[in-house]
Amino acid sequence: MDPVIRQPAEAAPAFGLIIIGDEILSGRRADKHLARVIDVLKARGLQLAWAEYVGDCPRRITSTLKRTFASGDIAFSTGGIGATPDDHTRECAARALGLELTLHPQAEALIRQRMQDIAREQGTAYEPNHPDNIHRLNMGMFPPGAKIIPNPFNKIPGFYCAGQGGGISFVPGFPVMAWPMIEWVLDNWYAHLHRTSAWIEQSVIVFGAMEAALTPLMQAIERDFPAVKVFSLPSVDHPQYGRHIELGVKGEPALVSPAYAALLAGLRHFDARLGPEMVQK
């Protein structure tokens, strides 16, 4: 098994998601990865910091990957690692790193195992030098130094490339493959980042106040309680509460409690009516 990929201890890394494919941007297929990755991270006490959608444009993919490699973030990229003409991700990853693609020996072995499985299932002889089988080996062309991400569905692996402090894990666009591969990465390489304590959000519905007026209070809470985050979710047409602001704090429970108390105390200085309070774990 590959060694654990550790991040610098002085800063908690941010998690990001890159979703690649024209079919998503054209509406031919609905994206399912964003909601799933949010849930997968949440189950481990982690949060998604950002997400980007990119079409099958090599220039844009390369630019996105290059920026992500330089960010220090831990990112997942879905889609575009097959062997058809519209699969550009592997080549763009190499270009973003200033490298050339090479056939990864472990990936080659896994792909050949898959080809033998297919031949066996079809009752035909495995022909390693058949043009179709040679072409399939392109799915094992990765930048030098890439680490293999196992694919439990059909053995065709994904891959990981390190960046400046972080790195990107590349998985297929098919959810049945991508989701268990992302979980495998989180549990095998980033288990040391899983939060051992719960992460909660505590908030209150605020009526009759404007976000601009509440901003100094939010800034004060984040200044006085740097380990928590303040959030403000305004709504103008909520079916139950109508126009209101859901104002709250999120973080580890022991840290959220005093910050939320300070938030409520600060709200008493405003001519605002408070509604229901909520806790989300």
N, C-alpha and C positions, 0 to 999 in steps of 0.2 A: 504494500500500500504506500502511496506517496506520503511524504511527511506533511504534518500539519502546516498550513500556510499562516504564519503569524504576522500580526500587524504591530506597529510600534505601540508600546504600552502607554505613551503619554497622551494619546488621543484616541477616542472611540471612532472607528471607521464609519463612514456612511455607506448605505447599501443603495444601489441603483439598478435600474432595469432598462434594457434597450430591446425594443420589439421591432423586428425587421420584416418587411414584406409589403409589396404593392397591394396584395389582396386585402390587407387590413385597411390601408388608406383609401382604397377604392370602395370599400364597403362590401366586397364580395364575401368576406369572412369577418365575423365579429371577434374582436380580441377577447380572449379569456385569461390571458396570462397575468394581466395587472392585478385583478381581484385575487387570483390564486396566490401570487407571490406575496401580496400583502398578508394573506391569511397564514401562509407558510412561515413567514418571518415572525408574525405576531405570536404564533404557537411556540416560538423559541424566545420570546421576550424581546424581539428585534423589530425595527421599523424601516419601511422603505422611505428613503430621503428624496428620490427623484425617479422619473421615468421619461423615456423619449420614444417616439415612434419615428421610424425611418423607412422610406421606400427602398426599392431595389436599385438604388443609384450608387455606384461604386464611390464616386467622389464624396457624397454625403456620408456614406457608411464609414469610409476611411477617416473623414474629419471627426465624426462622432467618436469612433474608437480611439483615435489619437488623443483627443481631449480627455477621454475617460481614463486611458492608461496614465496620463500625466496628473490626474486628479488625486490619486491616492485612495480613491473609493473602491469598494468591493462591488462589482457589477455582474449581472447576468445578461447575456445576449441570446435572444431566441430567434431562430430562423436563418435560412440562407447558408446552411453548412452542407447541403447535399451536393450532387454532382451534375446538376442541370445548368443550362446557360444563364439562368436568372439567379443562381446561387453564388453570390459574390463575397460572402462574409469571411471565408477562410483567407482568400486572397487579400481582402481589405485589412484583415488583422495583421497579416505579414507586412503589408505596405505601411500600416500605421506604426509598426515597430522598426521599420527600416530593414526588414529581413526578407529572405526568399522562402517559399514553401518547400518543404521536404517531406518525403514519405516517412511517417512515424512508424518504427518497427512494430510496436505493440498494437497500433491501430491497424497496420497491415495484417497482422495475425488474426485480429478479431474480425476484420472484414472477410478474410479468407474463410474463417470458421462459419460466418454467416452464409457465404456463397455455397459452402459444402452442405450446410443445413438445407438450403433451398433446393439444391440438386437432389438431396436425399428425399425431401418431401415430394418432389415432382417425379421421382423414380428415374432420374437421368444421371448420366455420369458427370462428375465434376471436371470441368476443363479449365485449369488455372490460367491458361494463356488465351482463352477465348476473348475476343475484343470487348465483349460486354463486361466480363470479369475484370479485365485490365482497366476499363473505364471506371468501374466501381471503386478501385483503389484510390481514385482522386479524393474520395471522402476521408482518406487518411492522410492527406497532405496538410500539414500544419506548420506553423512557424517553428524553427528550431528551439528546443527547450520547453515545448508545450507539454503539459501533463494531461493524461487521459482521464476523461470522465466516463465511467461505465454506463452503458445503456441497457437496462434490464429488459427492454421490449424486443429488440432485434440485434443486439450486440454492436451495432454501428456506433462508435464512441463519439462523444463530444470532446472538447479540449479546453484547457485553461492556459492563459498566458499572463505572466506577471507584468505589472506596470511599475510605476514609481511609488512604492509603498502599498498599493492595492493590486488589483488585477481583474481580469474579465473571464468568466466561465461561459463558454459557448455551447449551447444546446440546440437541438432541432426545434422547429416551429410547432411540431405536433404535440399537443398537451399530454397525450398518453406517454410520450417519451420525456418531454421537457420537465414535467413536474417532479417525477421521482428522481431525475438526475439533479435538479436543483436541491431537493431535500438531501440527497446523498452528499453533495458538496457542503451544505451547511452543517451536516452532522459529522462529516469526516474531516473536514479541513478547518471549519470555523466553530467547532463545538465550544472552544474556549471563550467565544464571544457571547454565547447564550447567556441571557440574564437569569440568575438563579432566583431572583425575587420577581414578583408580579409587576406589571406595568398598568397603571390605571389612569383614567381621565375623570376628573370631578368638575362639574359645571353647574351653572344656574341660568335660568331664563331671565333676561333683563328686558323690561318693557319701558318705553319712554326715554331712552337714552341713545345718543349718537356715538358711533365708533370713535370719531375724532375726539369727543370729550372724554372717552374712556382710555384713550391711548396713553396718557401720562401714567395712569394707574397700572396699565399692563406693563409699561416699561419699568416702573418701580418694582413690580413683583419679580420680573426677570432679573433685575439688578440685585434685589435682596435675596432671591432664591435661585442662584445660577444653575442649579441642577435640575430645574423643572422648566417646562415650556408653557407659555400662556397661549391660548387660542381663542379666537373670536369668530363666530359663525353667524353672520347676520342673515335674516330672512325677511322678505316683504310680503309673502303670501302663504305662510304656513297654514295648513288646513285646520290646525287646532289653536295655535297661538297667534296667528296673524303676524303683524310686523313686530319683530323682536330681535334680540341678540342672544345667542348662547355663548356665555363667557365662562372660561374655565382654565384649569391647569392640568398638565399631564406629566407623568414620571413615575418613579418608584413610590409605593404607598406611603412610606415613612416620611418622604420628602414632600409629597403632594399635600398631606394633611395640614401642615403649618402654612404652606403657601396659599392654600384655598381659604383658610381662616383669615389670612391677611387680605385676600381678594374680597371676601365678604365684608370685612371691616371697612375697606376702602370704598366699596359701593354704597355704604350708608351715607357718605358725604354727597352723593348725587341725588337729584330729585328724580329717582327712578323706582319703579315698582318691581320687586323680585318675584319670580314665579317658581315653578318646581325646580328642585335640585336633582341632579342625576349623577350616577357613578357608572362608568363603563370599564370593564376589566378586559 
